[in-house]
Amino acid sequence: RMSSGDERFDVQTWLSEEATELGVPNASHSSLAAHLLAKDPLATLRDQFEFPKNRTLPDVDLSLVDADADSIYLCGNSLGLMPKATRRIMNEQFDKWGQMGVFGHLTAPIPWAHGDECAMEGVAELVGAKPVEVALMNGLTVNIHILLTSFYKPTATRHKILLESRAFPSDHYAIESQLRLKGLDPETSMVCMTPREGEETLRTEDIIKYIQEEGDSIAVVFFSGIQYFTGQLFDIEKITKAGQAKGCLVGWDLAHAFANVPLKLHEWNVDFACWCSYKYGCTGAGGLAGAFVHERFKDDKRERMLGWWSHKMSTRFQMNNVLDLDEGAAGYRISNPPAHLVVPVMGFLEAIKDVSIDDLRRRSYKLTGYLEYLVEYYFGAGSSHRVSDKVSCHSITPKETDQRGCQLSLKFNVSIDRIFKELIKRGVAADKRYPYIIRVAPVHLYNSFIDIRKFVDVLIESVRIVEKEM
C-alpha cells in the first residue's frame, strides 16, 4: 500500500474489459468514450462547474469548430474551472457589503472576520489534517517564506535544504532568498536532486538513500507533493519518515497535490506544508492559499512572523499589544482573511460536498489511464498504429497510477510550437513547456472521457497538418 493511500490500478485490464463489454476490438475504438461516460457515476459533477465554450476562448478558429460547443479544457493543473456556486456566493457577499458595510464582519453567512474558519473543516479533510493544523492565508510563496522563517534554523553543521532540481521557480527562489537572508550561500546550502542519467523522474529509493547518507547536514527537506513538470507524485510518507529519522524537518509544497490526490498529512507526520488552491481547488487566479503545521507544534511558541491575526480571537480586541498567540497553524496567520478570496473556497467545497477525494481518485485513475492508452496507441514510437512517421510522443509521467495524479506530461520528438498552435485553434486548452512538453490534465472534477477522445482526435489532426510542413 502506497503513501497516498492508493492501490495500483490496472489500466490495461480495465480498458480491455470495457472494450470486451462494448464488443469492440480494443480500447482505441471511437465508441468507447461514450460507453465509459455512460458508466461514470461522477459524470454529472461537471454540471457544478462553468465550462468555457469555443467561442469564448482567444485564438480559436471558429471555422474549424462548433462555436457553441464546450472547449476541450484540459488545463486544470494551471487554473481550475469556476464552480457555479462561487458566482452565487460572491454575489451574496457583494450584496452584504453594499447593504450593511462594516457590519458584514460579524454577520453570517461567511462573517468576514471569521471567513477562513468557515472553510477550515472542509479544507482540513482534503489534506488529511485536524482543523487546528490548518490555516487559510496569503499566497503559496508567501506561506513558504512564513513557514521556512520559523522552521529553517541552520547551524554550522546542519544548514542545507534539499529539494528537486526541477522545483517550481517559486520554491527555488524562496529557498535561495531564505538562505541568503541567513547569510548562507545557495551554492553550498541548497541541494537540488536530479534524476538518474537518462531518466525523467526521481526514484524514491535514491531520495531516501541520499537523505540517509547526507541527512546530518540537512536542516530541511522541502519537496513538491506532485512535481509540476513531470507530474510525478512523490511518496510523501516514506520521504518524511526518512528525513525525520536523520533529524531533518520535512516540509511539502502541495500546489499540484491539493484536491488532486488523497493526502494524510497528520497521519504521515509531516512537519509542515503549504499549497495554492487555484489549480485543482478551483478558487480562481491567485486564490487563497493554505498552510499545515503538525499538531506536535501546536504550543511550541517558536519564533515566527507575527501580525494581529496571530493573536487569539478571544483577546484580540483588547488591543493591549501583549501577544496572546493563537494555537496551532492559526498562530502563523498575519492578516485578516480577504473575504472575496474566502468565497471561492466555499464555492469549491459546495461543488464537491457530495463526493469524496477517494471517489475522485478512482475516477482520475480511469480518465488519466484512458488518455495514456490513446496517446501510446496513436503516437507511441513503437506503436504499429502510429498516425505519423515523423512525429511521436510519450508520457514522462510515471506509468504507475499510484505515482501520479491527474496530469500526463507528453514529450514530443519535435518542437511543440506548431502542434500547440494547431491545438489552440481547435479549442484545446492545455499547457506548454517548450521545447518538447505538453502537459495535459483530465481533471477528475469536470473532465470526461469524451473530452479525452476529442483531444486525441484533435492531436491526430494537428500532427498530420504539421507533418506535411516538415
C-alpha positions as CSV (number, residue, x, y, z in Angstrom):
1,R,0.0,0.0,0.0
2,M,1.4,3.3,-1.1
3,S,1.8,6.6,0.9
4,S,-1.1,8.2,-0.9
5,G,-3.4,5.5,0.4
6,D,-3.7,4.1,-3.2
7,E,-3.6,0.7,-4.6
8,R,-2.2,0.5,-8.1
9,F,-4.9,0.5,-10.7
10,D,-4.5,-1.9,-13.6
11,V,-5.4,0.4,-16.6
12,Q,-4.9,-2.2,-19.3
13,T,-7.1,-4.8,-17.6
14,W,-9.9,-2.3,-17.0
15,L,-9.8,-1.0,-20.6
16,S,-9.7,-4.5,-22.1
17,E,-12.8,-5.5,-20.0
18,E,-14.7,-2.3,-21.1
19,A,-13.8,-2.9,-24.8
20,T,-14.9,-6.5,-24.5
21,E,-18.2,-5.5,-22.8
22,L,-18.9,-3.0,-25.6
23,G,-17.9,-5.6,-28.3
24,V,-15.1,-3.6,-30.0
25,P,-11.7,-4.9,-30.8
26,N,-9.7,-2.7,-28.4
27,A,-9.9,0.5,-26.4
28,S,-8.9,2.7,-29.3
29,H,-12.4,2.4,-30.8
30,S,-14.1,5.7,-31.1
31,S,-17.3,4.5,-29.5
32,L,-15.6,3.5,-26.2
33,A,-15.6,7.1,-24.8
34,A,-19.4,7.3,-24.9
35,H,-19.6,3.8,-23.3
36,L,-17.2,4.9,-20.4
37,L,-19.1,8.1,-19.9
38,A,-22.4,6.3,-19.6
39,K,-21.0,4.1,-16.8
40,D,-19.3,7.0,-15.0
41,P,-21.1,7.6,-11.6
42,L,-19.5,11.0,-11.3
43,A,-20.2,12.3,-14.8
44,T,-22.8,14.8,-13.5
45,L,-20.2,16.5,-11.3
46,R,-19.3,18.5,-14.4
47,D,-22.6,20.3,-14.1
48,Q,-21.3,22.0,-10.9
49,F,-18.7,24.0,-13.0
50,E,-18.8,26.7,-15.7
51,F,-17.2,25.2,-18.8
52,P,-15.6,27.6,-21.4
53,K,-17.1,27.5,-24.9
54,N,-15.1,27.5,-28.1
55,R,-16.4,31.0,-28.9
56,T,-15.2,32.4,-25.6
57,L,-11.6,31.3,-25.9
58,P,-9.0,33.5,-27.5
59,D,-7.3,32.4,-30.7
60,V,-9.8,29.7,-31.6
61,D,-10.6,29.4,-35.3
62,L,-14.3,29.3,-35.3
63,S,-14.3,27.9,-38.9
64,L,-12.8,24.7,-37.5
65,V,-15.1,24.1,-34.5
66,D,-18.7,24.4,-33.3
67,A,-18.6,27.8,-31.7
68,D,-21.2,27.0,-29.0
69,A,-19.7,23.6,-28.0
70,D,-17.7,23.1,-24.9
71,S,-14.0,23.7,-25.4
72,I,-11.6,20.8,-24.7
73,Y,-10.3,22.2,-21.4
74,L,-7.5,20.0,-20.1
75,C,-5.6,22.8,-18.2
76,G,-6.9,22.4,-14.6
77,N,-3.3,21.8,-13.5
78,S,-2.7,25.5,-14.2
79,L,-6.2,27.0,-13.4
80,G,-9.2,25.1,-12.4
81,L,-12.7,25.9,-13.7
82,M,-15.1,28.1,-11.7
83,P,-17.7,26.3,-9.6
84,K,-21.2,27.7,-10.4
85,A,-21.7,28.1,-6.6
86,T,-18.9,30.6,-6.4
87,R,-20.8,33.2,-8.5
88,R,-23.9,32.9,-6.3
89,I,-22.0,33.1,-3.0
90,M,-19.8,36.0,-4.3
91,N,-22.9,38.0,-5.2
92,E,-24.4,37.3,-1.8
93,Q,-21.3,38.8,-0.2
94,F,-21.3,41.8,-2.6
95,D,-24.9,42.4,-1.5
96,K,-23.9,42.2,2.1
97,W,-21.1,44.6,1.7
98,G,-23.4,47.1,-0.2
99,Q,-26.3,46.8,2.3
100,M,-24.5,46.8,5.7
101,G,-20.9,47.8,5.2
102,V,-18.8,47.2,8.4
103,F,-21.5,45.0,10.0
104,G,-20.6,42.3,7.5
105,H,-17.5,41.5,9.5
106,L,-19.6,39.6,12.0
107,T,-22.8,38.8,10.1
108,A,-23.5,35.3,8.6
109,P,-23.2,33.7,6.2
110,I,-19.5,33.9,6.0
111,P,-18.8,36.6,8.5
112,W,-15.7,38.3,7.1
113,A,-13.7,38.3,10.3
114,H,-14.1,34.5,10.5
115,G,-14.4,33.6,6.9
116,D,-11.3,31.4,6.8
117,E,-12.7,29.4,9.7
118,C,-15.9,28.7,7.7
119,A,-13.8,26.7,5.3
120,M,-11.4,25.1,7.7
121,E,-13.1,21.8,8.3
122,G,-13.6,21.1,4.6
123,V,-10.0,22.0,3.6
124,A,-8.6,20.1,6.6
125,E,-10.4,17.0,5.4
126,L,-8.9,17.4,1.9
127,V,-5.4,17.4,3.2
128,G,-5.9,14.7,5.9
129,A,-5.4,17.1,8.8
130,K,-7.1,18.3,12.0
131,P,-8.6,21.8,11.8
132,V,-6.1,23.1,14.3
133,E,-3.3,22.1,11.9
134,V,-4.6,24.2,9.0
135,A,-4.6,27.9,8.2
136,L,-6.0,29.6,5.1
137,M,-3.9,32.6,4.3
138,N,-1.9,34.5,1.8
139,G,-0.4,33.0,-1.4
140,L,1.7,29.9,-1.7
141,T,5.1,31.6,-1.9
142,V,4.3,33.9,1.0
143,N,3.4,30.8,3.0
144,I,6.7,29.1,2.0
145,H,8.5,32.1,3.4
146,I,6.4,32.2,6.6
147,L,7.0,28.5,7.3
148,L,10.7,28.5,6.4
149,T,11.3,31.5,8.6
150,S,10.0,29.5,11.5
151,F,11.2,26.0,10.7
152,Y,14.6,26.6,9.0
153,K,17.1,27.1,11.8
154,P,20.5,26.4,10.3
155,T,23.6,25.6,12.3
156,A,27.2,25.4,11.3
157,T,26.9,21.6,10.6
158,R,23.2,21.3,9.7
159,H,22.4,24.1,7.2
160,K,21.3,22.5,3.9
161,I,17.9,22.5,2.3
162,L,17.1,19.5,0.0
163,L,14.8,19.9,-3.0
164,E,14.3,18.7,-6.5
165,S,16.3,20.1,-9.4
166,R,13.1,21.0,-11.3
167,A,11.4,22.6,-8.3
168,F,8.8,25.2,-9.3
169,P,10.5,28.6,-9.5
170,S,8.6,29.9,-6.5
171,D,10.1,27.2,-4.3
172,H,13.6,27.7,-5.8
173,Y,13.6,31.5,-5.4
174,A,12.1,31.4,-1.9
175,I,14.7,28.9,-0.7
176,E,17.5,30.9,-2.3
177,S,16.4,34.0,-0.6
178,Q,15.9,32.3,2.8
179,L,19.5,31.1,2.6
180,R,20.8,34.5,1.7
181,L,18.8,36.2,4.4
182,K,20.6,34.0,6.9
183,G,24.0,34.7,5.4
184,L,24.4,31.4,3.6
185,D,25.4,30.6,0.1
186,P,22.9,28.7,-2.1
187,E,25.8,27.1,-3.9
188,T,26.7,25.2,-0.8
189,S,23.4,25.1,1.2
190,M,20.8,24.4,-1.4
191,V,20.9,20.8,-2.7
192,C,18.9,20.1,-5.8
193,M,18.5,16.4,-6.5
194,T,18.4,15.3,-10.2
195,P,17.1,12.0,-11.7
196,R,19.5,9.3,-12.8
197,E,21.1,9.9,-16.2
198,G,18.6,9.1,-19.0
199,E,15.6,9.3,-16.6
200,E,12.9,12.0,-16.2
201,T,11.8,11.3,-12.6
202,L,13.4,10.8,-9.3
203,R,13.4,7.3,-7.7
204,T,12.1,7.1,-4.2
205,E,15.0,4.8,-3.2
206,D,17.5,7.4,-4.5
207,I,15.9,10.2,-2.4
208,I,15.9,8.1,0.7
209,K,19.5,6.9,0.1
210,Y,20.7,10.5,-0.2
211,I,18.9,11.5,3.0
212,Q,20.4,8.6,4.8
213,E,23.9,9.4,3.6
214,E,23.8,13.2,3.9
215,G,21.0,13.8,6.3
216,D,23.2,15.0,9.2
217,S,24.0,18.2,7.1
218,I,20.3,18.7,6.0
219,A,18.2,21.1,8.1
220,V,15.0,20.9,5.9
221,V,13.8,18.5,3.2
222,F,11.4,20.5,1.0
223,F,9.8,18.7,-1.9
224,S,6.7,19.2,-4.0
225,G,3.9,16.6,-3.4
226,I,3.5,16.3,-7.2
227,Q,6.2,17.6,-9.4
228,Y,4.7,20.2,-11.7
229,F,6.8,19.4,-14.8
230,T,6.7,15.6,-14.9
231,G,3.5,15.0,-12.9
232,Q,5.3,12.6,-10.5
233,L,3.6,12.0,-7.2
234,F,6.3,11.7,-4.5
235,D,6.0,9.2,-1.7
236,I,5.3,11.8,1.0
237,E,5.0,9.3,3.8
238,K,8.3,7.5,3.1
239,I,10.3,10.6,2.4
240,T,9.0,12.3,5.5
241,K,9.9,9.3,7.7
242,A,13.4,9.1,6.2
243,G,14.1,12.8,6.7
244,Q,12.9,12.8,10.3
245,A,14.9,9.7,11.1
246,K,18.0,11.7,10.3
247,G,16.9,14.7,12.4
248,C,15.7,16.8,9.4
249,L,12.4,18.8,9.3
250,V,10.3,17.8,6.3
251,G,8.0,20.2,4.5
252,W,6.0,19.9,1.3
253,D,4.7,22.2,-1.4
254,L,1.3,20.7,-2.3
255,A,0.4,23.1,-5.1
256,H,-0.3,20.2,-7.6
257,A,-1.5,17.7,-5.0
258,F,-4.2,19.7,-3.1
259,A,-7.6,18.4,-4.2
260,N,-5.9,16.2,-6.7
261,V,-4.8,13.1,-4.7
262,P,-5.7,11.9,-1.2
263,L,-3.4,13.4,1.5
264,K,-2.9,12.3,5.1
265,L,-0.6,15.0,6.4
266,H,-1.4,14.3,10.1
267,E,-1.1,10.5,9.8
268,W,2.1,10.8,7.8
269,N,3.6,13.0,10.5
270,V,4.5,15.8,8.0
271,D,6.1,18.7,9.9
272,F,4.7,21.5,7.7
273,A,3.2,22.0,4.3
274,C,1.6,24.7,2.1
275,W,-0.4,24.8,-1.1
276,C,-2.2,27.1,-3.5
277,S,-5.9,26.4,-4.2
278,Y,-6.5,27.7,-7.8
279,K,-5.5,24.5,-9.6
280,Y,-7.5,21.5,-8.5
281,G,-9.1,23.6,-5.8
282,C,-10.8,25.8,-8.4
283,T,-10.6,29.1,-6.4
284,G,-9.5,31.4,-9.3
285,A,-6.2,33.0,-10.2
286,G,-4.3,33.9,-7.1
287,G,-6.8,32.1,-4.9
288,L,-6.4,31.8,-1.1
289,A,-3.6,29.5,-0.2
290,G,-3.2,27.2,2.8
291,A,-0.7,26.0,5.3
292,F,-0.3,23.0,7.5
293,V,1.6,22.7,10.8
294,H,1.5,19.4,12.6
295,E,-0.3,19.3,15.9
296,R,3.1,18.3,17.5
297,F,4.0,22.0,17.2
298,K,0.7,23.4,18.4
299,D,2.0,25.1,21.5
300,D,5.7,25.3,20.8
301,K,5.8,29.1,20.6
302,R,8.7,29.0,18.0
303,E,9.7,32.4,16.7
304,R,7.7,33.4,13.6
305,M,6.5,36.4,11.5
306,L,3.6,37.9,13.5
307,G,0.6,40.1,12.9
308,W,-2.7,40.9,14.6
309,W,-4.3,37.7,13.3
310,S,-1.7,35.6,15.1
311,H,-3.4,36.7,18.3
312,K,-6.2,34.6,19.8
313,M,-9.7,35.9,18.8
314,S,-10.9,35.7,22.4
315,T,-8.5,38.5,23.5
316,R,-7.6,40.1,20.1
317,F,-9.8,43.2,20.6
318,Q,-8.3,44.1,24.0
319,M,-5.7,46.0,21.8
320,N,-3.1,46.0,24.6
321,N,-0.2,44.9,22.3
322,V,0.5,41.9,24.5
323,L,0.5,38.9,22.2
324,D,-1.7,36.0,23.2
325,L,-0.5,33.6,20.5
326,D,-3.2,31.5,18.8
327,E,-2.6,27.8,18.9
328,G,-1.6,25.5,16.0
329,A,-1.5,26.8,12.4
330,A,-3.7,29.7,13.3
331,G,-0.8,31.2,15.1
332,Y,1.0,31.6,11.8
333,R,-1.6,33.9,10.3
334,I,-0.7,37.5,10.0
335,S,-3.6,39.4,8.4
336,N,-7.3,39.1,8.4
337,P,-8.8,36.8,5.8
338,P,-9.7,38.5,2.5
339,A,-13.4,37.9,2.2
340,H,-13.5,37.8,-1.6
341,L,-10.8,35.1,-1.6
342,V,-12.6,33.0,1.0
343,V,-15.7,32.9,-1.1
344,P,-14.2,30.7,-3.9
345,V,-13.0,28.2,-1.3
346,M,-16.6,28.0,-0.1
347,G,-17.9,27.7,-3.6
348,F,-15.5,24.8,-4.3
349,L,-16.4,23.0,-1.1
350,E,-20.1,23.3,-2.0
351,A,-19.4,21.9,-5.5
352,I,-17.8,18.8,-4.1
353,K,-19.9,18.3,-1.0
354,D,-21.4,15.1,-2.2
355,V,-18.2,13.4,-3.3
356,S,-15.1,12.2,-1.5
357,I,-11.5,12.6,-2.6
358,D,-11.2,8.8,-2.8
359,D,-14.1,8.7,-5.3
360,L,-12.4,11.4,-7.3
361,R,-9.1,9.5,-7.1
362,R,-10.7,6.4,-8.6
363,R,-12.2,8.5,-11.4
364,S,-8.8,10.0,-12.0
365,Y,-7.2,6.6,-12.5
366,K,-9.6,5.9,-15.3
367,L,-9.5,9.3,-17.0
368,T,-5.7,9.5,-17.0
369,G,-5.3,5.8,-17.9
370,Y,-7.6,6.2,-20.9
371,L,-5.6,9.2,-22.1
372,E,-2.3,7.4,-21.7
373,Y,-3.6,4.4,-23.6
374,L,-4.8,6.5,-26.6
375,V,-1.5,8.5,-26.7
376,E,0.6,5.3,-26.7
377,Y,-1.7,3.8,-29.4
378,Y,-1.6,6.7,-31.8
379,F,1.7,8.4,-31.0
380,G,4.0,5.8,-29.4
381,A,7.3,5.5,-31.2
382,G,6.9,1.7,-31.2
383,S,3.2,1.5,-32.0
384,S,2.1,-0.1,-35.2
385,H,-0.9,2.3,-35.2
386,R,1.2,5.5,-35.3
387,V,-0.6,8.2,-37.2
388,S,2.7,9.9,-38.2
389,D,6.1,8.7,-39.4
390,K,7.8,11.8,-38.3
391,V,6.1,12.9,-35.1
392,S,5.8,10.8,-31.9
393,C,5.4,11.4,-28.2
394,H,5.4,9.6,-24.9
395,S,4.4,10.4,-21.4
396,I,7.3,11.2,-19.0
397,T,4.8,10.9,-16.1
398,P,5.2,7.6,-14.1
399,K,3.1,4.8,-15.5
400,E,2.3,3.5,-12.1
401,T,-1.1,5.0,-11.2
402,D,-0.1,5.5,-7.5
403,Q,2.8,7.7,-8.6
404,R,0.8,10.3,-10.5
405,G,-2.3,12.5,-10.2
406,C,-4.5,13.9,-13.0
407,Q,-1.7,15.1,-15.2
408,L,0.3,13.5,-18.0
409,S,3.3,15.3,-19.4
410,L,3.7,14.4,-23.1
411,K,7.2,14.7,-24.5
412,F,7.4,15.1,-28.3
413,N,10.3,14.2,-30.6
414,V,9.9,17.6,-32.3
415,S,9.3,21.1,-31.2
416,I,5.7,21.5,-30.0
417,D,5.4,25.1,-31.3
418,R,3.4,24.4,-34.4
419,I,1.5,21.5,-32.9
420,F,0.4,23.6,-29.9
421,K,-0.8,26.4,-32.1
422,E,-3.0,23.9,-34.1
423,L,-4.5,22.6,-30.8
424,I,-5.3,26.1,-29.7
425,K,-7.1,26.9,-33.0
426,R,-9.3,23.9,-32.4
427,G,-10.5,24.8,-28.9
428,V,-7.9,22.9,-26.8
429,A,-6.7,24.4,-23.5
430,A,-3.6,22.6,-22.3
431,D,-0.2,23.8,-21.0
432,K,3.1,24.0,-22.9
433,R,6.6,23.8,-21.7
434,Y,8.9,24.5,-24.6
435,P,10.5,23.0,-26.5
436,Y,9.0,19.5,-26.2
437,I,6.4,19.1,-23.4
438,I,2.7,19.5,-23.5
439,R,1.1,19.0,-20.0
440,V,-2.4,17.6,-20.2
441,A,-4.7,17.3,-17.2
442,P,-8.0,15.4,-17.4
443,V,-9.3,16.7,-14.1
444,H,-11.4,14.3,-12.1
445,L,-13.9,17.1,-11.1
446,Y,-15.2,18.1,-14.5
447,N,-13.5,16.4,-17.4
448,S,-15.0,13.4,-19.2
449,F,-13.9,10.5,-21.4
450,I,-15.4,12.4,-24.3
451,D,-13.0,15.3,-23.6
452,I,-10.1,12.9,-23.8
453,R,-11.3,11.3,-27.0
454,K,-11.8,14.7,-28.6
455,F,-8.4,15.9,-27.5
456,V,-6.7,12.9,-29.0
457,D,-8.6,13.3,-32.3
458,V,-7.6,16.9,-32.5
459,L,-4.0,16.0,-31.7
460,I,-4.0,13.5,-34.5
461,E,-5.4,16.2,-36.9
462,S,-2.8,18.7,-35.7
463,V,0.1,16.3,-36.0
464,R,-0.9,15.4,-39.5
465,I,-1.0,19.1,-40.5
466,V,2.4,19.8,-39.0
467,E,3.9,16.6,-40.6
468,K,3.0,17.9,-44.1
469,E,5.0,21.0,-43.4
470,M,8.1,19.1,-42.3
